[in-house]
Amino acid sequence: MDRKDFIKKGLLGTGMFVTGSVMGHVAAAGDDELEALQPSPLPGILGFNHLPYKTSNIMANTILHTANTRGHANHGWLDSHHTFSFANYYNPDRMHFGVIRVLNDDRVEAGMGFGTHPHDNMEIISIPLEGDLEHQDSMGNVAVIKKGDIQVLSAGTGITHSEYNKNRDSQVKFLQIWLFPNKKDVKPRYDQMSMKLADRHNKLQQVLSPNADDDGVWIHQDAWFNMGTFDKGVSAEYKLHKKENGVYAFVLRGDVTIGGQTLHTRDGFGIWDTDAITINADTDAEFLLMEVPMTM
């Protein structure tokens, strides 16, 4: 299979590039969910999805995903909100933004977690927001990550891993983000880094890039992630690294305005065909900016 066909199969949800990884992940939560994961046919869309969710606002180069339009699954031990289609939440208009395939906002109860499950050919980023998340994988890595840390798993030719709430008396909250890689079948790798929270106060802190020598972790994709914790009234400009990229902003708390669009806690906002964006904090706020390619 050539690269074009491989990418198309992944985006259309008909090959193991997407469905194998998704099904492996959810199997840990309950095998009875697997039947609901059988892929449905999608239109032949490559790159970003031009079609908005019914209650989203869309303009020439932006799309809004408000917090209350996300998919939601509560398994008791796991309470998860899905910005893009995942597991039992399937919406053909919410498959991905550029190479961002998954943006899950997870809460895991004390002592609970995802059992060992497989992934392949996906860049998987975990960002803890509260509590302690324990990770183990088939490469022999055992680690705990907490707020201020960022973790990356380049699944490549295939890995298995598990994720658990290390604490017995409190929840763990984290974002898990999947990006399509720009290289197929790479050697699997694991990395994590602790970032200084003070370095994102009223400024943008880079936490991920394609370059091993840059700040933060690196992945197999031309993507840059930045985080900010802004006081009310603070603003900053973000300049894109590549003209063919877009930015997806996800608000962790508070209210911000980007490109004239006001965003609230857990809203997502994508913008493309621009060289730069300005972020204004309308209240004390915390947010994540993800610059990613809009086409493969």
Secondary structure as GFF3:
##gff-version 3
##sequence-region A 1 296
A	DSSP	alpha_helix	3	11	.	.	.	ID=ss1
A	DSSP	alpha_helix	19	27	.	.	.	ID=ss2
A	DSSP	three_ten_helix	31	37	.	.	.	ID=ss3
A	DSSP	beta_strand	62	65	.	.	.	ID=ss4
A	DSSP	three_ten_helix	67	69	.	.	.	ID=ss5
A	DSSP	beta_strand	71	74	.	.	.	ID=ss6
A	DSSP	beta_strand	78	82	.	.	.	ID=ss7
A	DSSP	beta_strand	100	108	.	.	.	ID=ss8
A	DSSP	beta_strand	113	119	.	.	.	ID=ss9
A	DSSP	beta_strand	123	130	.	.	.	ID=ss10
A	DSSP	beta_strand	132	137	.	.	.	ID=ss11
A	DSSP	beta_strand	142	146	.	.	.	ID=ss12
A	DSSP	beta_strand	149	154	.	.	.	ID=ss13
A	DSSP	beta_strand	159	165	.	.	.	ID=ss14
A	DSSP	beta_strand	172	179	.	.	.	ID=ss15
A	DSSP	beta_strand	189	194	.	.	.	ID=ss16
A	DSSP	three_ten_helix	197	200	.	.	.	ID=ss17
A	DSSP	beta_strand	205	209	.	.	.	ID=ss18
A	DSSP	beta_strand	217	218	.	.	.	ID=ss19
A	DSSP	beta_strand	224	230	.	.	.	ID=ss20
A	DSSP	beta_strand	235	239	.	.	.	ID=ss21
A	DSSP	beta_strand	245	253	.	.	.	ID=ss22
A	DSSP	beta_strand	256	258	.	.	.	ID=ss23
A	DSSP	beta_strand	261	263	.	.	.	ID=ss24
A	DSSP	beta_strand	268	271	.	.	.	ID=ss25
A	DSSP	beta_strand	276	281	.	.	.	ID=ss26
A	DSSP	beta_strand	285	293	.	.	.	ID=ss27
###
